[in-house]
Amino acid sequence: MKTRAAVAWKSGARLTIETVDLDGPRAGEVLVEIKATGICHTDEYSTRKSTRTSSTPSCS
């Protein structure tokens, strides 16, 4: 299924909003419709600074 995501392709780069393919729900999972979302400070920080826990590309 297709959805939109904020993607960081490399450290220091701006986030880009892209359409990405995700697997649909598996057994025991449900599909939830999200009406609104935001980028948290940790997501934004990890795109500006190189951290041990961040890797690229990453999606939010």
Predicted model as a PDB file, atoms N, CA, C, CB and O in Angstrom, pLDDT in the B-factor column:
MODEL        1                                                                  
ATOM      1  N   MET A   1       0.843  -1.160   0.000  1.00 91.00           N  
ATOM      2  CA  MET A   1       0.000   0.000   0.000  1.00 91.00           C  
ATOM      3  C   MET A   1       0.891   1.225   0.000  1.00 91.00           C  
ATOM      4  CB  MET A   1      -0.961  -0.004   1.204  1.00 91.00           C  
ATOM      5  O   MET A   1       2.025   1.169   0.476  1.00 91.00           O  
ATOM      6  N   LYS A   2       0.399   2.314  -0.520  1.00 92.00           N  
ATOM      7  CA  LYS A   2       1.169   3.548  -0.601  1.00 92.00           C  
ATOM      8  C   LYS A   2       0.753   4.505   0.503  1.00 92.00           C  
ATOM      9  CB  LYS A   2       0.992   4.208  -1.973  1.00 92.00           C  
ATOM     10  O   LYS A   2      -0.421   4.584   0.866  1.00 92.00           O  
ATOM     11  N   THR A   3       1.741   5.237   1.038  1.00 91.00           N  
ATOM     12  CA  THR A   3       1.498   6.258   2.043  1.00 91.00           C  
ATOM     13  C   THR A   3       2.557   7.338   1.884  1.00 91.00           C  
ATOM     14  CB  THR A   3       1.515   5.656   3.484  1.00 91.00           C  
ATOM     15  O   THR A   3       3.534   7.157   1.157  1.00 91.00           O  
ATOM     16  N   ARG A   4       2.363   8.451   2.557  1.00 90.00           N  
ATOM     17  CA  ARG A   4       3.356   9.527   2.478  1.00 90.00           C  
ATOM     18  C   ARG A   4       4.188   9.528   3.754  1.00 90.00           C  
ATOM     19  CB  ARG A   4       2.670  10.913   2.265  1.00 90.00           C  
ATOM     20  O   ARG A   4       3.694   9.219   4.838  1.00 90.00           O  
ATOM     21  N   ALA A   5       5.471   9.885   3.601  1.00 89.00           N  
ATOM     22  CA  ALA A   5       6.388   9.896   4.744  1.00 89.00           C  
ATOM     23  C   ALA A   5       7.383  11.033   4.584  1.00 89.00           C  
ATOM     24  CB  ALA A   5       7.128   8.540   4.878  1.00 89.00           C  
ATOM     25  O   ALA A   5       7.703  11.441   3.468  1.00 89.00           O  
ATOM     26  N   ALA A   6       7.871  11.541   5.713  1.00 86.00           N  
ATOM     27  CA  ALA A   6       8.966  12.502   5.712  1.00 86.00           C  
ATOM     28  C   ALA A   6      10.250  11.673   5.715  1.00 86.00           C  
ATOM     29  CB  ALA A   6       8.894  13.498   6.958  1.00 86.00           C  
ATOM     30  O   ALA A   6      10.471  10.876   6.627  1.00 86.00           O  
ATOM     31  N   VAL A   7      11.093  11.854   4.705  1.00 86.00           N  
ATOM     32  CA  VAL A   7      12.280  11.022   4.530  1.00 86.00           C  
ATOM     33  C   VAL A   7      13.540  11.869   4.646  1.00 86.00           C  
ATOM     34  CB  VAL A   7      12.243  10.300   3.170  1.00 86.00           C  
ATOM     35  O   VAL A   7      13.637  12.933   4.036  1.00 86.00           O  
ATOM     36  N   ALA A   8      14.511  11.391   5.435  1.00 82.00           N  
ATOM     37  CA  ALA A   8      15.831  12.020   5.527  1.00 82.00           C  
ATOM     38  C   ALA A   8      16.805  11.139   4.761  1.00 82.00           C  
ATOM     39  CB  ALA A   8      16.287  12.212   7.027  1.00 82.00           C  
ATOM     40  O   ALA A   8      17.093  10.018   5.181  1.00 82.00           O  
ATOM     41  N   TRP A   9      17.311  11.636   3.648  1.00 85.00           N  
ATOM     42  CA  TRP A   9      18.225  10.842   2.818  1.00 85.00           C  
ATOM     43  C   TRP A   9      19.661  10.912   3.292  1.00 85.00           C  
ATOM     44  CB  TRP A   9      18.153  11.299   1.389  1.00 85.00           C  
ATOM     45  O   TRP A   9      20.438   9.991   3.042  1.00 85.00           O  
ATOM     46  N   LYS A  10      20.034  12.002   3.981  1.00 81.00           N  
ATOM     47  CA  LYS A  10      21.382  12.087   4.553  1.00 81.00           C  
ATOM     48  C   LYS A  10      21.365  13.094   5.694  1.00 81.00           C  
ATOM     49  CB  LYS A  10      22.436  12.492   3.469  1.00 81.00           C  
ATOM     50  O   LYS A  10      20.489  13.957   5.761  1.00 81.00           O  
ATOM     51  N   SER A  11      22.324  12.979   6.575  1.00 76.00           N  
ATOM     52  CA  SER A  11      22.420  13.869   7.723  1.00 76.00           C  
ATOM     53  C   SER A  11      22.621  15.305   7.249  1.00 76.00           C  
ATOM     54  CB  SER A  11      23.571  13.438   8.656  1.00 76.00           C  
ATOM     55  O   SER A  11      23.442  15.572   6.371  1.00 76.00           O  
ATOM     56  N   GLY A  12      21.869  16.216   7.835  1.00 78.00           N  
ATOM     57  CA  GLY A  12      21.983  17.628   7.471  1.00 78.00           C  
ATOM     58  C   GLY A  12      21.069  18.053   6.336  1.00 78.00           C  
ATOM     59  O   GLY A  12      20.895  19.248   6.095  1.00 78.00           O  
ATOM     60  N   ALA A  13      20.481  17.085   5.634  1.00 79.00           N  
ATOM     61  CA  ALA A  13      19.593  17.419   4.521  1.00 79.00           C  
ATOM     62  C   ALA A  13      18.190  17.692   5.038  1.00 79.00           C  
ATOM     63  CB  ALA A  13      19.570  16.283   3.478  1.00 79.00           C  
ATOM     64  O   ALA A  13      17.806  17.194   6.096  1.00 79.00           O  
ATOM     65  N   ARG A  14      17.439  18.469   4.308  1.00 82.00           N  
ATOM     66  CA  ARG A  14      16.050  18.733   4.672  1.00 82.00           C  
ATOM     67  C   ARG A  14      15.224  17.468   4.467  1.00 82.00           C  
ATOM     68  CB  ARG A  14      15.470  19.907   3.838  1.00 82.00           C  
ATOM     69  O   ARG A  14      15.521  16.646   3.599  1.00 82.00           O  
ATOM     70  N   LEU A  15      14.194  17.331   5.273  1.00 84.00           N  
ATOM     71  CA  LEU A  15      13.256  16.233   5.089  1.00 84.00           C  
ATOM     72  C   LEU A  15      12.477  16.454   3.800  1.00 84.00           C  
ATOM     73  CB  LEU A  15      12.296  16.110   6.301  1.00 84.00           C  
ATOM     74  O   LEU A  15      12.134  17.588   3.466  1.00 84.00           O  
ATOM     75  N   THR A  16      12.201  15.389   3.086  1.00 90.00           N  
ATOM     76  CA  THR A  16      11.367  15.473   1.897  1.00 90.00           C  
ATOM     77  C   THR A  16      10.119  14.634   2.133  1.00 90.00           C  
ATOM     78  CB  THR A  16      12.137  14.996   0.625  1.00 90.00           C  
ATOM     79  O   THR A  16      10.195  13.557   2.726  1.00 90.00           O  
ATOM     80  N   ILE A  17       8.981  15.118   1.676  1.00 91.00           N  
ATOM     81  CA  ILE A  17       7.732  14.370   1.777  1.00 91.00           C  
ATOM     82  C   ILE A  17       7.602  13.535   0.513  1.00 91.00           C  
ATOM     83  CB  ILE A  17       6.493  15.325   1.966  1.00 91.00           C  
ATOM     84  O   ILE A  17       7.540  14.069  -0.595  1.00 91.00           O  
ATOM     85  N   GLU A  18       7.563  12.211   0.691  1.00 94.00           N  
ATOM     86  CA  GLU A  18       7.557  11.288  -0.442  1.00 94.00           C  
ATOM     87  C   GLU A  18       6.480  10.232  -0.267  1.00 94.00           C  
ATOM     88  CB  GLU A  18       8.928  10.624  -0.606  1.00 94.00           C  
ATOM     89  O   GLU A  18       6.049   9.944   0.850  1.00 94.00           O  
ATOM     90  N   THR A  19       6.058   9.666  -1.369  1.00 96.00           N  
ATOM     91  CA  THR A  19       5.160   8.524  -1.338  1.00 96.00           C  
ATOM     92  C   THR A  19       6.015   7.268  -1.242  1.00 96.00           C  
ATOM     93  CB  THR A  19       4.230   8.488  -2.599  1.00 96.00           C  
ATOM     94  O   THR A  19       6.933   7.075  -2.038  1.00 96.00           O  
ATOM     95  N   VAL A  20       5.713   6.411  -0.264  1.00 94.00           N  
ATOM     96  CA  VAL A  20       6.485   5.186  -0.053  1.00 94.00           C  
ATOM     97  C   VAL A  20       5.534   3.986  -0.054  1.00 94.00           C  
ATOM     98  CB  VAL A  20       7.289   5.255   1.285  1.00 94.00           C  
ATOM     99  O   VAL A  20       4.345   4.126   0.230  1.00 94.00           O  
ATOM    100  N   ASP A  21       6.070   2.817  -0.373  1.00 95.00           N  
ATOM    101  CA  ASP A  21       5.304   1.572  -0.348  1.00 95.00           C  
ATOM    102  C   ASP A  21       5.529   0.865   0.977  1.00 95.00           C  
ATOM    103  CB  ASP A  21       5.698   0.652  -1.530  1.00 95.00           C  
ATOM    104  O   ASP A  21       6.669   0.673   1.399  1.00 95.00           O  
ATOM    105  N   LEU A  22       4.443   0.480   1.631  1.00 91.00           N  
ATOM    106  CA  LEU A  22       4.505  -0.289   2.872  1.00 91.00           C  
ATOM    107  C   LEU A  22       3.708  -1.558   2.709  1.00 91.00           C  
ATOM    108  CB  LEU A  22       3.980   0.531   4.069  1.00 91.00           C  
ATOM    109  O   LEU A  22       2.749  -1.606   1.939  1.00 91.00           O  
ATOM    110  N   ASP A  23       4.108  -2.595   3.438  1.00 93.00           N  
ATOM    111  CA  ASP A  23       3.313  -3.811   3.473  1.00 93.00           C  
ATOM    112  C   ASP A  23       2.004  -3.510   4.189  1.00 93.00           C  
ATOM    113  CB  ASP A  23       4.082  -4.969   4.173  1.00 93.00           C  
ATOM    114  O   ASP A  23       1.971  -2.682   5.099  1.00 93.00           O  
ATOM    115  N   GLY A  24       0.941  -4.167   3.791  1.00 92.00           N  
ATOM    116  CA  GLY A  24      -0.334  -4.029   4.479  1.00 92.00           C  
ATOM    117  C   GLY A  24      -0.290  -4.750   5.821  1.00 92.00           C  
ATOM    118  O   GLY A  24       0.706  -5.392   6.153  1.00 92.00           O  
ATOM    119  N   PRO A  25      -1.362  -4.642   6.584  1.00 94.00           N  
ATOM    120  CA  PRO A  25      -1.397  -5.303   7.887  1.00 94.00           C  
ATOM    121  C   PRO A  25      -1.278  -6.824   7.762  1.00 94.00           C  
ATOM    122  CB  PRO A  25      -2.684  -4.943   8.618  1.00 94.00           C  
ATOM    123  O   PRO A  25      -1.794  -7.433   6.825  1.00 94.00           O  
ATOM    124  N   ARG A  26      -0.594  -7.405   8.722  1.00 95.00           N  
ATOM    125  CA  ARG A  26      -0.452  -8.865   8.776  1.00 95.00           C  
ATOM    126  C   ARG A  26      -1.467  -9.420   9.768  1.00 95.00           C  
ATOM    127  CB  ARG A  26       1.004  -9.280   9.181  1.00 95.00           C  
ATOM    128  O   ARG A  26      -2.228  -8.662  10.370  1.00 95.00           O  
ATOM    129  N   ALA A  27      -1.480 -10.716   9.935  1.00 96.00           N  
ATOM    130  CA  ALA A  27      -2.403 -11.358  10.885  1.00 96.00           C  
ATOM    131  C   ALA A  27      -2.202 -10.753  12.277  1.00 96.00           C  
ATOM    132  CB  ALA A  27      -2.180 -12.909  10.923  1.00 96.00           C  
ATOM    133  O   ALA A  27      -1.073 -10.636  12.753  1.00 96.00           O  
ATOM    134  N   GLY A  28      -3.290 -10.378  12.912  1.00 96.00           N  
ATOM    135  CA  GLY A  28      -3.225  -9.808  14.250  1.00 96.00           C  
ATOM    136  C   GLY A  28      -2.963  -8.313  14.278  1.00 96.00           C  
ATOM    137  O   GLY A  28      -2.924  -7.723  15.358  1.00 96.00           O  
ATOM    138  N   GLU A  29      -2.782  -7.678  13.117  1.00 95.00           N  
ATOM    139  CA  GLU A  29      -2.556  -6.236  13.016  1.00 95.00           C  
ATOM    140  C   GLU A  29      -3.793  -5.567  12.433  1.00 95.00           C  
ATOM    141  CB  GLU A  29      -1.308  -5.927  12.146  1.00 95.00           C  
ATOM    142  O   GLU A  29      -4.639  -6.230  11.832  1.00 95.00           O  
ATOM    143  N   VAL A  30      -3.896  -4.267  12.610  1.00 96.00           N  
ATOM    144  CA  VAL A  30      -5.001  -3.504  12.044  1.00 96.00           C  
ATOM    145  C   VAL A  30      -4.451  -2.321  11.259  1.00 96.00           C  
ATOM    146  CB  VAL A  30      -5.967  -3.023  13.151  1.00 96.00           C  
ATOM    147  O   VAL A  30      -3.325  -1.884  11.494  1.00 96.00           O  
ATOM    148  N   LEU A  31      -5.238  -1.811  10.339  1.00 92.00           N  
ATOM    149  CA  LEU A  31      -4.896  -0.623   9.573  1.00 92.00           C  
ATOM    150  C   LEU A  31      -5.616   0.558  10.204  1.00 92.00           C  
ATOM    151  CB  LEU A  31      -5.276  -0.782   8.063  1.00 92.00           C  
ATOM    152  O   LEU A  31      -6.835   0.525  10.376  1.00 92.00           O  
ATOM    153  N   VAL A  32      -4.869   1.605  10.551  1.00 92.00           N  
ATOM    154  CA  VAL A  32      -5.420   2.789  11.194  1.00 92.00           C  
ATOM    155  C   VAL A  32      -5.249   3.973  10.257  1.00 92.00           C  
ATOM    156  CB  VAL A  32      -4.736   3.058  12.565  1.00 92.00           C  
ATOM    157  O   VAL A  32      -4.159   4.191   9.729  1.00 92.00           O  
ATOM    158  N   GLU A  33      -6.312   4.738  10.045  1.00 90.00           N  
ATOM    159  CA  GLU A  33      -6.226   5.931   9.208  1.00 90.00           C  
ATOM    160  C   GLU A  33      -5.766   7.111  10.063  1.00 90.00           C  
ATOM    161  CB  GLU A  33      -7.597   6.237   8.531  1.00 90.00           C  
ATOM    162  O   GLU A  33      -6.399   7.450  11.063  1.00 90.00           O  
ATOM    163  N   ILE A  34      -4.664   7.727   9.659  1.00 89.00           N  
ATOM    164  CA  ILE A  34      -4.123   8.880  10.364  1.00 89.00           C  
ATOM    165  C   ILE A  34      -4.643  10.140   9.671  1.00 89.00           C  
ATOM    166  CB  ILE A  34      -2.552   8.850  10.392  1.00 89.00           C  
ATOM    167  O   ILE A  34      -4.480  10.296   8.460  1.00 89.00           O  
ATOM    168  N   LYS A  35      -5.259  11.024  10.425  1.00 91.00           N  
ATOM    169  CA  LYS A  35      -5.804  12.262   9.866  1.00 91.00           C  
ATOM    170  C   LYS A  35      -4.780  13.392   9.876  1.00 91.00           C  
ATOM    171  CB  LYS A  35      -7.042  12.684  10.641  1.00 91.00           C  
ATOM    172  O   LYS A  35      -4.801  14.243   8.988  1.00 91.00           O  
ATOM    173  N   ALA A  36      -3.893  13.418  10.854  1.00 89.00           N  
ATOM    174  CA  ALA A  36      -2.878  14.475  10.954  1.00 89.00           C  
ATOM    175  C   ALA A  36      -1.682  13.945  11.738  1.00 89.00           C  
ATOM    176  CB  ALA A  36      -3.463  15.756  11.637  1.00 89.00           C  
ATOM    177  O   ALA A  36      -1.822  13.048  12.569  1.00 89.00           O  
ATOM    178  N   THR A  37      -0.522  14.500  11.469  1.00 85.00           N  
ATOM    179  CA  THR A  37       0.693  14.104  12.174  1.00 85.00           C  
ATOM    180  C   THR A  37       1.676  15.262  12.171  1.00 85.00           C  
ATOM    181  CB  THR A  37       1.326  12.846  11.530  1.00 85.00           C  
ATOM    182  O   THR A  37       1.421  16.295  11.552  1.00 85.00           O  
ATOM    183  N   GLY A  38       2.766  15.100  12.840  1.00 84.00           N  
ATOM    184  CA  GLY A  38       3.791  16.142  12.869  1.00 84.00           C  
ATOM    185  C   GLY A  38       5.169  15.525  13.036  1.00 84.00           C  
ATOM    186  O   GLY A  38       5.309  14.328  13.285  1.00 84.00           O  
ATOM    187  N   ILE A  39       6.165  16.356  12.894  1.00 81.00           N  
ATOM    188  CA  ILE A  39       7.544  15.924  13.086  1.00 81.00           C  
ATOM    189  C   ILE A  39       7.972  16.372  14.483  1.00 81.00           C  
ATOM    190  CB  ILE A  39       8.496  16.512  11.972  1.00 81.00           C  
ATOM    191  O   ILE A  39       7.856  17.552  14.815  1.00 81.00           O  
ATOM    192  N   CYS A  40       8.460  15.456  15.292  1.00 80.00           N  
ATOM    193  CA  CYS A  40       8.866  15.816  16.646  1.00 80.00           C  
ATOM    194  C   CYS A  40      10.298  16.369  16.634  1.00 80.00           C  
ATOM    195  CB  CYS A  40       8.762  14.588  17.591  1.00 80.00           C  
ATOM    196  O   CYS A  40      11.024  16.214  15.652  1.00 80.00           O  
ATOM    197  N   HIS A  41      10.681  17.002  17.714  1.00 77.00           N  
ATOM    198  CA  HIS A  41      12.004  17.607  17.822  1.00 77.00           C  
ATOM    199  C   HIS A  41      13.112  16.574  17.631  1.00 77.00           C  
ATOM    200  CB  HIS A  41      12.159  18.292  19.173  1.00 77.00           C  
ATOM    201  O   HIS A  41      14.134  16.877  17.015  1.00 77.00           O  
ATOM    202  N   THR A  42      12.927  15.372  18.144  1.00 76.00           N  
ATOM    203  CA  THR A  42      13.947  14.332  17.999  1.00 76.00           C  
ATOM    204  C   THR A  42      14.152  13.978  16.530  1.00 76.00           C  
ATOM    205  CB  THR A  42      13.555  13.078  18.797  1.00 76.00           C  
ATOM    206  O   THR A  42      15.288  13.793  16.093  1.00 76.00           O  
ATOM    207  N   ASP A  43      13.062  13.880  15.759  1.00 71.00           N  
ATOM    208  CA  ASP A  43      13.187  13.608  14.318  1.00 71.00           C  
ATOM    209  C   ASP A  43      13.973  14.714  13.634  1.00 71.00           C  
ATOM    210  CB  ASP A  43      11.794  13.466  13.664  1.00 71.00           C  
ATOM    211  O   ASP A  43      14.879  14.446  12.844  1.00 71.00           O  
ATOM    212  N   GLU A  44      13.628  15.946  13.937  1.00 72.00           N  
ATOM    213  CA  GLU A  44      14.294  17.095  13.316  1.00 72.00           C  
ATOM    214  C   GLU A  44      15.765  17.143  13.735  1.00 72.00           C  
ATOM    215  CB  GLU A  44      13.578  18.416  13.702  1.00 72.00           C  
ATOM    216  O   GLU A  44      16.634  17.390  12.899  1.00 72.00           O  
ATOM    217  N   TYR A  45      16.051  16.913  15.006  1.00 74.00           N  
ATOM    218  CA  TYR A  45      17.422  16.951  15.514  1.00 74.00           C  
ATOM    219  C   TYR A  45      18.283  15.887  14.836  1.00 74.00           C  
ATOM    220  CB  TYR A  45      17.435  16.751  17.037  1.00 74.00           C  
ATOM    221  O   TYR A  45      19.429  16.151  14.470  1.00 74.00           O  
ATOM    222  N   SER A  46      17.735  14.693  14.670  1.00 69.00           N  
ATOM    223  CA  SER A  46      18.528  13.605  14.099  1.00 69.00           C  
ATOM    224  C   SER A  46      18.872  13.847  12.636  1.00 69.00           C  
ATOM    225  CB  SER A  46      17.784  12.295  14.235  1.00 69.00           C  
ATOM    226  O   SER A  46      19.812  13.238  12.126  1.00 69.00           O  
ATOM    227  N   THR A  47      18.141  14.718  11.946  1.00 70.00           N  
ATOM    228  CA  THR A  47      18.505  15.035  10.562  1.00 70.00           C  
ATOM    229  C   THR A  47      19.587  16.103  10.508  1.00 70.00           C  
ATOM    230  CB  THR A  47      17.275  15.499   9.779  1.00 70.00           C  
ATOM    231  O   THR A  47      20.280  16.222   9.497  1.00 70.00           O  
ATOM    232  N   ARG A  48      19.750  16.894  11.591  1.00 69.00           N  
ATOM    233  CA  ARG A  48      20.774  17.942  11.621  1.00 69.00           C  
ATOM    234  C   ARG A  48      22.107  17.450  12.163  1.00 69.00           C  
ATOM    235  CB  ARG A  48      20.296  19.103  12.451  1.00 69.00           C  
ATOM    236  O   ARG A  48      23.159  17.940  11.754  1.00 69.00           O  
ATOM    237  N   LYS A  49      22.076  16.501  13.068  1.00 64.00           N  
ATOM    238  CA  LYS A  49      23.278  16.031  13.737  1.00 64.00           C  
ATOM    239  C   LYS A  49      23.500  14.559  13.433  1.00 64.00           C  
ATOM    240  CB  LYS A  49      23.183  16.261  15.254  1.00 64.00           C  
ATOM    241  O   LYS A  49      22.550  13.786  13.304  1.00 64.00           O  
ATOM    242  N   SER A  50      24.748  14.189  13.323  1.00 56.00           N  
ATOM    243  CA  SER A  50      25.074  12.782  13.157  1.00 56.00           C  
ATOM    244  C   SER A  50      25.062  12.129  14.536  1.00 56.00           C  
ATOM    245  CB  SER A  50      26.460  12.596  12.451  1.00 56.00           C  
ATOM    246  O   SER A  50      25.858  12.493  15.401  1.00 56.00           O  
ATOM    247  N   THR A  51      24.176  11.179  14.741  1.00 53.00           N  
ATOM    248  CA  THR A  51      24.082  10.497  16.027  1.00 53.00           C  
ATOM    249  C   THR A  51      24.321   9.007  15.841  1.00 53.00           C  
ATOM    250  CB  THR A  51      22.710  10.745  16.681  1.00 53.00           C  
ATOM    251  O   THR A  51      24.194   8.480  14.736  1.00 53.00           O  
ATOM    252  N   ARG A  52      24.659   8.352  16.904  1.00 51.00           N  
ATOM    253  CA  ARG A  52      24.899   6.911  16.838  1.00 51.00           C  
ATOM    254  C   ARG A  52      23.632   6.127  16.515  1.00 51.00           C  
ATOM    255  CB  ARG A  52      25.479   6.421  18.148  1.00 51.00           C  
ATOM    256  O   ARG A  52      23.697   5.051  15.920  1.00 51.00           O  
ATOM    257  N   THR A  53      22.487   6.664  16.903  1.00 55.00           N  
ATOM    258  CA  THR A  53      21.237   5.927  16.716  1.00 55.00           C  
ATOM    259  C   THR A  53      20.548   6.248  15.399  1.00 55.00           C  
ATOM    260  CB  THR A  53      20.298   6.219  17.850  1.00 55.00           C  
ATOM    261  O   THR A  53      19.576   5.580  15.047  1.00 55.00           O  
ATOM    262  N   SER A  54      21.018   7.248  14.661  1.00 55.00           N  
ATOM    263  CA  SER A  54      20.332   7.594  13.415  1.00 55.00           C  
ATOM    264  C   SER A  54      21.072   7.001  12.228  1.00 55.00           C  
ATOM    265  CB  SER A  54      20.212   9.124  13.261  1.00 55.00           C  
ATOM    266  O   SER A  54      22.300   6.921  12.213  1.00 55.00           O  
ATOM    267  N   SER A  55      20.301   6.591  11.242  1.00 62.00           N  
ATOM    268  CA  SER A  55      20.878   6.110   9.998  1.00 62.00           C  
ATOM    269  C   SER A  55      20.006   6.644   8.865  1.00 62.00           C  
ATOM    270  CB  SER A  55      20.972   4.536   9.970  1.00 62.00           C  
ATOM    271  O   SER A  55      18.832   6.954   9.067  1.00 62.00           O  
ATOM    272  N   THR A  56      20.580   6.744   7.695  1.00 63.00           N  
ATOM    273  CA  THR A  56      19.828   7.249   6.564  1.00 63.00           C  
ATOM    274  C   THR A  56      19.789   6.182   5.471  1.00 63.00           C  
ATOM    275  CB  THR A  56      20.447   8.566   6.034  1.00 63.00           C  
ATOM    276  O   THR A  56      20.711   5.373   5.368  1.00 63.00           O  
ATOM    277  N   PRO A  57      18.743   6.171   4.660  1.00 64.00           N  
ATOM    278  CA  PRO A  57      17.570   7.028   4.815  1.00 64.00           C  
ATOM    279  C   PRO A  57      16.723   6.580   5.987  1.00 64.00           C  
ATOM    280  CB  PRO A  57      16.735   7.034   3.540  1.00 64.00           C  
ATOM    281  O   PRO A  57      16.718   5.406   6.359  1.00 64.00           O  
ATOM    282  N   SER A  58      16.011   7.524   6.557  1.00 64.00           N  
ATOM    283  CA  SER A  58      15.061   7.196   7.621  1.00 64.00           C  
ATOM    284  C   SER A  58      13.745   7.883   7.302  1.00 64.00           C  
ATOM    285  CB  SER A  58      15.598   7.630   9.031  1.00 64.00           C  
ATOM    286  O   SER A  58      13.712   8.941   6.675  1.00 64.00           O  
ATOM    287  N   CYS A  59      12.657   7.259   7.747  1.00 63.00           N  
ATOM    288  CA  CYS A  59      11.319   7.788   7.502  1.00 63.00           C  
ATOM    289  C   CYS A  59      10.650   8.116   8.812  1.00 63.00           C  
ATOM    290  CB  CYS A  59      10.471   6.794   6.704  1.00 63.00           C  
ATOM    291  O   CYS A  59      10.821   7.416   9.810  1.00 63.00           O  
ATOM    292  N   SER A  60       9.887   9.187   8.799  1.00 57.00           N  
ATOM    293  CA  SER A  60       9.102   9.568   9.979  1.00 57.00           C  
ATOM    294  C   SER A  60       7.635   9.534   9.634  1.00 57.00           C  
ATOM    295  CB  SER A  60       9.503  10.971  10.493  1.00 57.00           C  
ATOM    296  O   SER A  60       6.794   9.821  10.486  1.00 57.00           O  
TER     297      SER A  60                                                      
ENDMDL                                                                          
END                                                                             
